[in-house]
Amino acid sequence: MKDHFSNHLKDAILISKAIVKEFSNSEISPSHLFKSMLHRRLPLRSKLEQLDKDVYYIENWLDFRIQKLPKSSKIFDNPEFDAKTIAVLNEAENIRVQYNLDKVDIQCVLAAICIPGVGYTFEQLKTLPIHYDEVVSIFFSNSGSKIKAFAKQNTSLVSDGKISSKQSMLDKFCINKTKLASEGKLDPVVGRDKEIRLISETLSRRSKPNAILVGEPGVGKTAVVDGIAQAIYEKKVTPKLQNAVIYELDIGSLIAGASYRGEVEDRLKKIIAEIKEHENAILFIDEIHLLVDKQGSTAGAGNILKPELSRGDFTIIGASTQSEFSKYVEGNEAFTRRFEIIRIVEPDDGLALQMLKAAIPKYESHHQITVTEDALLEAIQLSKRFSKERKLPDSAIDLLDRSMAALQMMNEVTATEVEDIKLKYSELETNLANQKADFKRGLLKEFYSTIGKQISYLMLASVNYNPENLSRDNIRDLKQVIHSVLKELDNRVKIKLDKLTPDNITAVVSYKTGIPIGKLKSSEQERLLKIEGELKKRVVGQEPAIREIAQAIRRSRAGIRKENKPIGSFFLVGPTGTGKTELARTLANYLFQDENSMIRFDMSEFTEEASVSLLHGASPGYVGYEEGGFLVNEIRQKPYSVVLFDEIEKAHPGVFKIFYQILDEGKLHDKLGKEGDFTHAIILFTSNIGSESIIKAFRKDNKLPSEPVVKEEMKQYFPPAFINRLDKIVPFAPIHEKVISLIFDIHIKNVMKMLDRKSVKLKIDEKAKARLSALGYNIEYGARPLLGVIRDYIETPLANMIIGNEISEGDTVKVNINDANQFVWEISK
């Protein structure tokens, strides 16, 4: 049978083997094969996209099933087909014979996959957005002529560079957007009237009637062009444009299969010649920077456009992201001066909501799921926070689409699947009877983890499945949470949902980011009211500093301050080891629900003038220009974060000019033109300068110097323009001996948690704790030496006893101190 496989199918099989390895499976299932057939190298994907099939949903549909397949610890270099895949390929061979085809191609396999009972059950195929009858209609009508044409799609029509004279270059390499508008196939465009009017005015000009739309990914540049096409169809444009036709150039097709040098340029010349034959034709080139990039596969194509543009024989609309425009287009003055540059900015929340309301009906129809307005608002807020490089409205639409697909898959979880899991648990309980405690614990945790992998994460969220339960070590507790989840699954699987809610979206984001659902659900208002209490758990002895920062943050979030500034900007000054960095870390974890949401810059690395460009970005022509600035890149990745500039006194004076724009406007642009938004960030600076005066005042009156006094001292070392832009200068008190034992308690808890996993208890009596705390205290370095004391006096002896088998499971270890002031260890069962 393999002799009858087409080259496309052979390629798909090779790709499927790589997918098997990626997912740690042992055999090629129909899902692996189907997923490989959607690879961009193969023609099926583009064909399905042309038919308005949601390829991303199909990929999610397949990933869901692949993730439920058993994992293998062994890596198979040449995995075999499983029984269902063999059945699919046999059926594909029957289809080949039925339609008198020379080879079994990927569309034969697609048809076989769509037959219930071959690769998938009838219930599973109900949610696949392509059906057997459609495949037959698309690929197998006219005695196989369509399928033969499809099989040659990426070869004879493209690779030899010769297009049939009967086939228009515009039809081959372009999409007629005006025609799509007349057929009602374009999504409605909302809130872009100003941009559409600006572009329409530009296109109506006598000279240079060309426009480039520049904006961040996802803001809707292509949608604006769709809006113009719709306006042309509805005759809501100037008379000059009423008969215009917009063709979108498919750069991927233009490049695909080019086999000799200059073939891309030849194709572009022919397209331009056809465009010029149409008096009112407009060419839309998305990612126009690809034609100007001298290093890319289309190098030289931009040179073909320049003379044509200078003659004004035809009209172009281009689109590019800000960074790519700055990198490849902006410096080419001969090219850019032919265009009007029109900025497409990200919509605010209100406008984004209107855009979603206009776009979502088609998604509701596709998924057969309705979306509440609360869910739309939740999608906007969460996508702003967690879609790093994508902007509204596209980021929110993608999140909604993914959430609806996940909800649809959740409805597929059957009672049979839950019964299978319960049966496996019953078998596990039988096997646990004679096992050791450690082994029992491991098996129970593994089973709990398996539930999380096999059941839809949306369903798990609705039954209070919590991955944090894997940190439990008590066997009885583990059994209890497993019983509870299985019982809730029993009830939940009977309910089918057809409405997307905010909780569903939160669960999707939680699954994607790894942030616990509880943290995502907690309201900002609730967190703001509890800042002091949370910070005091980790930062001890700094109540005045914590109070100042908490009050300033609440004022900002309540709107009682100038807009378009960071949430807060604070200068933390004081001796080393007093908790300045720990406060930043705790604040990031608590306010933004992610321990990784702190961006830290060690300013001792920016002492030289040349290093300033690392933050802001190198100038054009210098090494590193294409990478942009560290600061903008980081804040674009983590817009909701605490930005810490540690030891700011060590930075070069040129750095402070960068801070002025951030503190005044909440924004910073790097040399590539990329914008970093700091309006959702907290900016912290730390320094040890002024420590002596703080220690002196504290020793004299046992209180900190006032902020005006500290500010005047800071102006001796830092530019007044910088100091005056800060919200607060916050002095940190020296660590007092009375406080050091509280800090010791915080750090020793980490040791106790590690011992809990081994079912070992650690107890330290008060005298020993006082002694250890005293050893870890230094008036000059604060609590910094304390970690070293815990490592040397607690962790090292414990490690030696564990390795020497002196401590076993269930033991209690006590640390006392004798009359000679020496530590004494006692082990009891």
Buried (B, 14 or more C-beta within 10 A) or exposed (E): EEEBBBEBBEBBBEBBBEBBEEBBBBBBBBBBBBBBBBBEEBBBBBBBEEEEBBBBBBBBBBBBBBBBBEEBEEEBEEBEBBEBBBBBBEBBBBBBEEBEBEBBBBBBBBBBBBBBEBBBEEEBBEBBBBBBEBBBEBBBEEEBEBBBEBBEBBEEBBBEBEBEEEEBBBEBBBBBBBBBBBEEEBBBBBBBEEBBEBBBEBBBBEEBBBBBBBBBBBBBBBBBBBBBBBBBBEEEBEEBBBEBBBBBBBBEBBBBBBEEEEBBBEBBBBBBEBBBEBEBBBBBBBBBBBBBBEEBEBBBBBBBBBEBBEEBEBBBBBBBBBBBBBBBBBEBEEBBEBBBBBEBEBBEEEBBBBBBBBBBEEBBEBBEBEBEEEBBBBBBBBBBBBBEEBBBBBBBBBBBBBBBBBBBBBBBBEEEBBEEBBEBBEEBBEEBEEEEEBEBBEBBBEBBEBBBEBBBBBBBBBBEBBBEBBEBBEBEEBBEBBEBBBEBBBEBBEEEBEEBBBBBBBBBBBBBBEBBBEBBBBEEEEBBEEBEEBBBEBBBBBEBBBBBBBBBBBBBBEEEEEEEBBBBBBBBBBBBBBBBBBBBBBBBBBBBBBEEBBBBBEBEBBEEEEBBBBBBBBEEEEEBBBBBBBBBBBBBEBBBBBBBBBBBBBBBEBBBEBBBBBBEBBBBBBBBBBBBBBBBBBBBBBBBBBBEBBBEBBEEEEEBBEBEBBBEBBEEEBBEEBBEBBBBBBBBBBBBEEBBBEBBEBBBEEBEEEBBEBBBBBEBEEEBBBBBBEBBBBEEBBBBBBBEBBEEBBBEBBEEBBEEEBBEEEBBBBBBBEEEEEBEEEEEE
